[in-house]
Amino acid sequence: MQIGKLGVWANTDGLTAAEAAAFAVRVERWGYTVLWIPEALGRNSLVHAAWLLANTERLIIATGIANVYARDAMAMRAAQLTLAEQSNGRFLLGIGVSHAPLVHDVRGHTYDPRPVTHMRAYLEQLAAAQCRLPPPPASPPTVIAALGPKMLQLAGQMSDGAHPYNVTPAHTAQARQLLGAGKWLCPEQKVLLESDPVRARTIARAALDFYLKAPNYLNNLRRLGFEDADFADAGSDRLVDALVAWGDIGAIRARIQAHWDAGADHVCVQALSPDLSRGHAAHEQLLAQLAP
């Protein structure tokens, strides 16, 4: 699989199935190699991946991420092999342990307080899963959502790479060292085509709201040098500017380049809409301008 250097991360849950398929076709037409889709309170990411793969020809569909608490390892492996076969090898499985509120409060499962141990056991089960399907020409790849040092090391040891979300180029540099050579590093980067600082930060804070309440992200940001004061009042300017690349197209391209310079193989851009009323909708004008 050739994932290329630039992909799109987009939440298409606000679109109809037909609209989501048409969006994926446009992403493919613009020249992006991968479309990353999430799994939280909306669509089943694996079912949705099948729909998007069926409506595109070259685009790789990646889960960013499929929740390991949503299905056991055998179900995950069977879906991975099925989607890889049906799409001629265009499916990239990204998995993660999600967050305690989404797992415990929303799904009703018990969240393991040892996320690295839980992921290690899940990866072992994934590798050992018995799926009686025609053998694929090549084993389909798996990346894991990794932020902290131990999860990044695990990604390097037991998967094809890492998909860190809500991170900075400084994190990418650290992740590259921990992953080691020969493993994909695919950070997500939020981008916003807005040069007015007040408006840009207002939009960015709306996009960051959930993540500044999730312990996994807060712990990672603390490791990067941010403090409690940075998390107060919807995020300090310093924090917001570090997580969201806003400004003109040159400023946005510079942030993407910073990730590449820090060791990223592939950057997934999440284009925030300058229209707050559009919620999670991707800003397609920006995606077209950034397109490979």
Secondary structure by P-SEA (a helix, b strand, c coil): cccccbbbbbbcccccaaaaaaaaaaaaaacccbbbbbbccccaaaaaaaaaaaacccbbbbbcccccccccaaaaaaaaaaaaaaacccbbbbbccccccccccccccccccaaaaaaaaaaaaaaacccccccccccbbbbcccccaaaaaaaaccccccccccccaaaaaaaaaaacccbbbbbbbbbbccccaaaaaaaaaaaaccccccaaaaaaaaaaccccccccccccaaaaaaccccccaaaaaaaaaaaaaacccbbbbbccccccccccccaaaaaaaacc
